[in-house]
Amino acid sequence: MSNVILKNVRKLYDQNTVINDINLEIKDKEFIVLVGASGCGKSTILRMIAGLEDISSGEIFIDDKKVNDVPPKDRDIAFVFQSYALYPHMTVRENIAFGLKMRKVDKKIIEEKVFEAAQILDLTKYLDRKPRQLSGGQRQRVALGRAIVRNPKVFLMDEPLSNLDAKLRVQMRSEIKKLHERLQTTFIYVTHDQTEALTMGDRIVVLDKGVIQQLDTPEKIYNDPANVFVAGFIGSPQMNFIDGNELGLDENILYGIRPEKMISNGNIKKTVNIDITELLGSEKIAYFNIGNRKCSAKLPSDFYIDKNLEISLREEDLFKFDKTSGKRIY
C-alpha cells in the first residue's frame, strides 16, 4: 500500500500560516494533482511529504507509517523537480544510475534498471550523451528515469513541465500518464496549470492560501465547483461572474456561467458591446463587460460578430454563489 495521509498539517513561516490545517488522504496507485496559483502552498505540501520541509504541527503518513521524523532518504519517495537537477558532467546513464550508486546497489542490477528505465522513456540511444546535448523534453525524461530506477512507493513531481514549450508539454503530459499506468504506483503532481490538472489527475486538490478549496474528480471540479474561487480558477477562459441585477434575476446572488454557454438560445437575453475578439483556430473568444465585470463568450470560428452581441442564457446553465462567502448555493 502506497497511500499518503496528511492529518491536520500546518506550516508556519515567522508566525505566518502558509498551510492551514490540511487533511488529505491520497489512495494507493492514485494520480492526484495539487493545483493553485503561485504562493498557494502546493509545493510546500509536496516538500513536507518528501521531508524537505518540517511541518509545524500535524502528522504525515506514507504507507500507513508516520514519517514526521523520518529523513527524506528513508521515506521511499522519488522527487522530480522543475529544474531537472541533472549533473552536467555526467552522462544520461550516470545521471539515472546516480542514486542507486549512492546506495551501493550491485553494478549488474544498476545496469539492468538503467536500461529498463531508458527503454520505458525512449532514452536508450541517448545513454552516453551529456545533459547539454539533450532537448528539454529529453532532460525531463532523464529526471523521470532517475526516479523510476529507485522503484519508490510514491512519486512527487513539482511543476515538471513548466520549462517546456507548449507542444512538448502536451506530449509529456501523455507520457507521464502512461508512465503512471505502467508503474502502478502513487503519483502526487503539483502544477499551476489547470489544463494539466484536468487532463492528468484522477482527483484534483484545488488550493488557495494554504487551504483546500475542493477535492474531487476533474469532471466534478469543472461541472460542480464548490465556490467562486474554484469556479473561476478551473476552466479556460475562466467562468463569467455576473451580478443578478444585470440579468433581471435575484440581485443578492452572484451568477456564474461558462463562456461556452453564453449563446444557448435561452430566455435570459442581453445585448453587449464587444471589446475585442481572439481567433483560436476552430473557435474564437469574444470579450465584453456586463456591468463592471469582465466576461467572455466562446464561439465557433465562423460565428458572425459585429460590434454588438446578443447573449442568450439558459437558467439551468447558471451557477449561484453567495456574494459574501463565495460559497455555492444549491
N, C-alpha and C positions, 0 to 999 in steps of 0.2 A: 504494500500500500504506500503510494507516494502522495498522500494528501498533505495539505498545508493549512494550518488553522491559526488565525490571529484572534486573540481574546482581549478585548478592552485595551488595545495597544495605543499608547500615546507617545508623542515625541515633542520635546520642548527644546528650543534654542534660546538661551538667555531669557528664560521665562515666557517666551513667545511660543504658543502652541501651533505646531505645523501639522501634526497628525492628532486628531481628536477622537479618542475612544473608538478605534476601528475594530469591528467584529466581522470576520470574513472566514468562510470555510471553502477552500479550493479542493475539489474532488480529485481522486486518483485518476490519472491519464487525461485530465481536463486541460483544454487550452483556454485560459482565461486572460482577458485583456484589461489592463488598468488604463483608463483614458481620461484626459482632462487638460486644461490649459497649463501653460508653463507656471510653475510655482504652486500647483495644487497638492503636491505631496506624493505623487505616484512613484517617482524614482526613489524617494526616501523610504517608502514602504518596501520597495524591491531590495534596497540596500540593507534594511533591517532584517528581512528574511534571510539575506545572504550572510548577515553578521558583520557587514562592513560599517553599519551604524548601530550604536547602542540604542535600546529603547528606554524611554523614561519610566514607563510603567506598562503592565500588562504581560501577556505570555504569547510566545510563538512556538508552535509545534510543527515538526516535519516528520512524517511517517509515524505520527502519534507519540513522538518523543519530544519533550520540552527542550528547546535549544537556546534559551536565553543566554546561557553562559558557555555555549559550545563554540569554539573557534571556527571561523569560516571554512578552514581546510577540512574540518571534521563533520561538516553538515551534509555532505554528499550532494552538493549542488554544483551546477556549472553556470557561470555568468558570461553572457555575451554583451560586450559594451558597444556603445555608439561609435567609438573611435577605432574599433577593431583590435587595438592594443597588440599588434604583431611586433615581433622583434625584427628590425630591418636587416640585421646582419645574418639572420638565419634563413634557410630555405623554407619552402612550404612544408616539406617533410619534417624538418626540425621544429618548426613552429607548432605543428599539430602534435608532435611527439613530446613537446617540452614538459608538459605536466606529468606525463607518465614517467619520464626520465627522472624527474624530481622525486617521484615516489619509488624510484628504484625498481620499476617493473622489468621483468625479463625482456631482453632485447628482441627475442623472437616474437613474443606477444605484442610488443610495441609495433614491430613491423607489420604484423597481421592487422592490428587495429587501425593503424595509419592507412594502410592500403584499403581496408574496408570502408573507412570514412571517406577516403578520396574517391572511391567508386560511387558511393551514395551521392556525393556532392559534385561529381563530374570534374574532379581535380587531378586525376591520375597523370595527365600529360604536363601538369604544372608543378609536380612534386619537387623538382630541382631548381625551380625559379625562386628569386627573392621577391619580397612584397612589392618593391618598386617596379617590378616587371609585370605586375598584375593590374587589372581594372578594379574599380571599386567593388563591383559585384563579386569578383573572384576573391578579393581580400576578405569580404564578408563571409564567403563560403569557408575560407581558411579558419576564420574565427569560430564558425559553427563546427568545423571539423575538430578543432581543439577541444570543444565542449563534448562532442559525440564520443570521442575515444575514451573519455572518463566513465561513460555509461552511468551518469548521475541519476539520482532519484527525481530531481527537479531541474528544469532548465529555466534560468532567469534571463530575460532579454530586455535591455534598456535602450529604446529608440534605435534598434539595429539597422534600420533602413533610411534614417534621416539624412545620411550623407550621399545617398544615391540619387541619380536623376529619375524623373517621373516614370520613364519606360522600365528602367531596371527595378524600381520599387514594386511595380505591378508584377514583374517576373519573380522577384524574390519573395513576395507575399505568397505566391502559389507554391514556391519551392519549400518555404518554411512550413506551410500547411501539410504538404506531402511528407516532409520530414517528421512532423508530429505523428501523422498516421502510421508511418513506418516504425518509429521508435516506440510508440505506445507508452509514453511517459508524460509526466505533468509539465506543462509549459505555462509560465507566467510572463506576460509580454506587456511592456509599457510603451505607450505612444501618445502623442498629442493629436494624431491624425485620426479623425473619426471614421474616415473611409477604411483605414486599416482595421480599426476596431470592428466595424460592421462586417467586413469580409473575412476576418480571421478567427474571431473569438467564438467558442461555444457559449460563453457568457461574457458579459461586459460589466466592469465596475466603473461607473461614472463618478469622478471625484471633483470636488470644488472646495478649496480652502481647508484641505485635510479631513473632509467629511464625505462619506459615501452618500451620494445623492440617489443612486438607483443601482441595483444589481439584478441583471436578468439576461435573457437571450437577446441577440441583436434584433430579432423581429419584435419582441415585446418592448424593448427600449425605444425603437423607432415608432411603433404603432400605438404605444400606450405609455407615454412619458409621465413620470410621477410629478414633475413640477416644471416651472418656466425654465430653469437652468438646463435641465436635461433636454427639454423640447427644443431649446434654442441652440444647444451645443451639437446635438446629433442630427445630421441632415445637411445637405448642401444643394442649393443655398439654404440658409437656416430658415426655420419656421417663421412665418409672419405673425406678429402680435398686433392686434387691433383693439382699440377701446370700444366697448359695447355701444356707446352713443353714436359712433361713426357708422355703425351698421344698423341703427334703429333697434338695437337689442338692449338687454339689461346693462345699464351704464356702470354698474358696480363690478362687472365681470370683465376680465381681460380675455379676449378670444384669440386662439391660435389656429392657424391653418397653413398647411404645406404649400409651397409655391406651385407644385404641380396640380393643386386642387382649386386654383384661383379662377379658372374658366371651366365650370362644370354644369352649366345650364341650370343653376339653382335659382331659387326665388329671392335670394338676397343679392341685390344688384347695386352697383355703384360705379360711376364713371371717374376715372383717374387720369391725371396728366403724366405722360411718360417722360422721365428724365433722360434715360439712356437705355440702349439695348445692347446685348452681347450675343454674338453668334457663336455657338459651340458645336458646329458640325450639324448633327441631326436635330438639334434643338436650339432655342435661343431664350435668353433671360431678359425680361423687361423689368426695369427698376422705377419705382414711383413712391410717393408718400401718401399715406392715409392718415389724415390729421397730422400729428407731429411725429409719426412713426414711419421709419423706412421699411418698405415692403418690396417683394419681387414676385413675378409670375414666371413659371417655367412652361414654355410653349413649343410646339413643333416649329421647325426652322422655316416652313412655308406659311406660317400663320401671319396674316397681314396685320401690321400695326401702323397706325398713323400717329399723330401727336397724343391722341386720347385712346383709352382702352376701357371697355366696359367689363368689369369683373362680375362674375355670377356665381355665388357661393351656395352650396347646399348646407343646410343646418347640421346634417349628420356628419359633415367633414370638419366641423368646428370643435376645437378643444377648449374647455373652460378652465380658467385659472383664477384663484383668489388674488385680488390686486395687492393685498397687504402681505400675505405669507408667500405667495408664488406657488402654492400647492394646487394640484389638480383638483377640480370639482367634478365629481362623477354624477 
